[in-house]
Amino acid sequence: MATINLTEFVTLESSDGFEFKVLRSAACLAGTIKKALDPSYGFREESEGRIKLATINGVTLEKVCEYLYYHQKHAEAKDVPDMEIPPELCLELLIAADYLDI
Amino acid sequence: MSGRRGRNSAGIRGPHSALTDYLATHNISAQQIRDSYRQRLQQAEAQAEQESPEAGENGELVQDDDEAEAQAQAQAQTEAESSAMAAERSRKRKRNQEEAIAKIKKGKEAKKKASKKASKKASKKKPRGSDDDDNNDSDYDDDFLNMYKKAKPLPGQLENCELCEKRFTVTPYSKAGPDGGLLCAPCGKAVTKETKATEKAAKPIAVRKARRKIESNRLDGITMRGPKTLQQICIEKLANHSEDIEEFGELPEAIMNRLSEIFSKKRAMNSTTVKLFLRPDMDTVVIHEAAYLETEDFDQIFAVVPEIKRLSLKNCCQFKDGNMEYLIEKAKQLNAIQLLGANLVSNDNWINLFSARGKGLKSLKLEWLDAAFNDEAVQALIEFCPNLERLKLERCKQLGVDSIQAIAKADNLQHLTLRFCKEIPRKELVDLIVSVGHNLRTLCLENFLDNTVDPDDDLLIAIHDTCTHLSKFRFTENHECTDDGYLTLFTNWSNPPLRYIDVNSNRDIDNANPDGPEDIPIGLADAGFKALISHSGSRLEYLSIASCRHISHETFASIFDGEKQYPHLREINMSFCPVVDTQIVAAIFRSCPKIRTVVTFGCFEVQDVIVPRGIVLIGAPRAQDAIEQFGDVVMEFQTMREEMQRVSERVVPVMA
């Protein structure tokens, strides 16, 4: 398997230019990101360790990253408390979540 | 007012506790203690007055007041002394004492008012406002001040509210403010409310709510491992704020449907929110709970979404003739209609609908109609809509034999679901199956009984002979067909294995003989169940044999022995099969690698089952507390399976 060049962190870039450095393991909880980073497909995202998410703005992406870590932390736990989401962000976050498959 | 207050102050006694009584028996007077305390307190006050440099600057008025106070104090003192000497308290004397205290207090109030006028600094001598002075005073002063504070909320007194600064009369019920002062009644109420709210928000209720939620999820068959998906969290949050949403924007249809579901579940689907779900570019409108919608809202659907192809409205009580006419006029593309409880539509309009949509109509599902929709409407449907593929008529009270005869002419039917309220002669039903059965993918016949003739298995035999393309089969609430009938149906059936089988409540009903006749078992029993499994076990995804009471333990054990595999079975309902026990449930976990839900209501023999990870066991009356019903244990056979899956996954990309 091509596990040689896998960096520990990957960069997620929002539409308005914010960058979030996220643990690869957390980022790969999102199906779309996982596919983009999959070495066997050989996308450019994989070689650069960087994914530009042109449809997601910085505020939403921050929340997405928060969720990724929240998910990673509670992956095996039972009765996990729901993550707090500001209501005004819900719709955008929902669309982003649908796109990212989380 | 003042009279009342006077009476109040006179009527209120000092504390007369059990301790006071006890002390009295030991010749210790609570009165005396109190008096000496008051004396000390007055001394301290006098001292403070002397020490404070501002004292001299006070206006005459204040000094006058102080004099009056001193007099009252002296009076109180003498009285106290006399009472102490007597060492015996009469009620009257006590009242005098109280009056004296009230006088003192009143004197202080007067002083307060006066000093307010005279100078602010004078008011600092009032115990509550004297913080600044206290800082300079001795520790003793601090102590006495704290004691004084406690003694302070004496009823009948006037006080300024700590929050709103209004003057009010102190009562025994006056609440203390955040900084130790007193609050007026309205402010006090507000504060209590707040504290109660915060208390409520605290833990215990959260725990109870969580428990409720867990129970609810258990019944829904949701396994609770790991966090929810972000989508799920967002959707639930949105449903909680349904009134604040202005527009959904370009949400994918799948998500729209999930939102519609949760809005319906939370009873948030009303005239305002339904508009969120209407977009001109959509071709499907599904509203699972339309009970809160008005007649105009239904018109809105067709006005906003004229291209609509599929319409599903459940509990659309206000769907009227007018709506039906508008639907006929506007929604020309409509080919699938599902309406539940549309009782305000007349027969004529149903017929109009069928003639207008005619060949376009492919699917019709109607349930819970009693006021209209009779046999003529069904005849019109079959006549005008030859392309009908899917028909579901459940609990339509006016339908009878004529409808069955009409449906028998529908050649293109692929999915047929019927549940009538009237009894249908079995012969008619057999004719129906014989004429439409060969095309059917879905056949659901619920509660079809015929008391007029002797029970026989003709219906099952007809299904066996005619239907060859079924994938979903439901045949329930029948106590006429025998086990032999089911055996015949599932033996050498040219139909491929079924995906979905629901044969619940097929059993003999005889209170005197709960086990049914022994020689000819009624309902789905051993032979029938074995035949069913050997026919469909390989593809079966859903199986309900609830209330099939005549299946023996032996049969269950031979079918679910932990070795035989049913690779696709996801859900099994064995409720009220009394023989099902722990062993069988455990064997199901091993025999069905994809099993997610096992329902065992009324299975009293199921106890102490260890449920593997990812599986939900519902019902199990004896096992509520004893077992962990949400699987948490990773069983050996599960890890083995996962291992094998991983291997096969790795192999696939190489091959590709």
Interface residues (C-beta under 8 A of the other chain):
Chain A: S40 V64 Y67 Y70 H71 H74 A75 E76 A77 K78 D79 V80 D82 M83 I85 P87 C90 L91 L93 L94 I95 A97 D98 L100 I102
Chain B: A210 I214 M224 R225 G226 P227 K228 T229 L230 Q231 I233 C234 I235 E236 K237 L238 N240 H241 D244 I245 F248 G249 E250 L251 P252 I255 F630 D632 P653
